[in-house]
């Protein structure tokens, strides 16, 4: 159950992070095209697309052998966000 909660919170974080990034793009695209796109709609679409990608990767990992390991879960989320790896590699180069 703890693993399920962890995955659920990470999916929520993926939604929020992606939704916030798309708000600006939706606003700019709307102003340039003349088509008014509500900010909330841009946010929802960005979040849904990111969550769908993670869920697809988790489903593919589950289909492979019928179980999800922590490594498979981490790999699915790393496909969408790799901030910690970037920071770690910068720290290693400065040492």
N, C-alpha and C positions, 0 to 999 in steps of 0.2 A: 504494500500500500504506500510505503514511503517513496518508492521508485515512481509510482504513478503520480503522486503529488509533485515530485521533482519535475517530471516531464510536463505536467500540466502548467506549472509555474513558468517553466522555460518556454512553453508554447505561448503563454500570455505575454511574456517579455518580448518574444519574437514579434508578436502582433503589434505591441506598443512601439517598439523600436522602428519597425517598418512603416507603421502608420504615420509616425511623426516625420519621417524622412520624405514621405510622399505628399504631405500637405502642401509644402512649398511648390513642388513640381506641378501639382494639380492647379494651384492658384495661378502660376505663371502660364501654364498651357491654356487655362480658361481665358485669361486676359488677352493672350496673343491670338487665340482662335475666334474670339467673340462668343464662344459657347460658355455659358455660365455653369461652372461645375462647383457644386457645394463643397465646402471644405470637409465636412463630415463624410461625404461620399468618397472623396479622394483618400481620406484616412482609412476608411473601412476597406476599400479595394486594395490599398497597399498592404494592410495587415492581413487580409484574407489570402492574398497571393503568397505572402511569406509563410504563413501557417500551412497553406496547402503544400508548399514545397517540402517543408519539414515532415509533415504527415506522410507524404508520398515516400520520402526516404526511409522513414521508420517502417512503413508498410513493406517496402522492398526488402529491408533487412529482416523483418519478421517472416516474410515468405520464404526466405532462403533456408531457414532451419526450424522455424516455428517458435523461436524465442528471441528476445532482445537482450543483449548484454549491455553493460554500461559503456563499453567501447563503441558499440554500434549507435547507441543513443548520442554519445558525444560527437561521433562522426557526422550524424545527421544535422546536429545543430551547428557544427563547424562549417558546414556548407554555406550557411547563411551569415554567420558572424565569426570573424577570426581575429578579434581585437587583442585578446590575450596573447596569442601566438606572435602577433606583430610586436607588441610591447616587449615580450620576452626576448625576441631576436634582436631588438634594438639594445636591450640591456646587455646581452652577451657580446655584441660588437663593441660596446664602449668599454668593456673590461679588458 
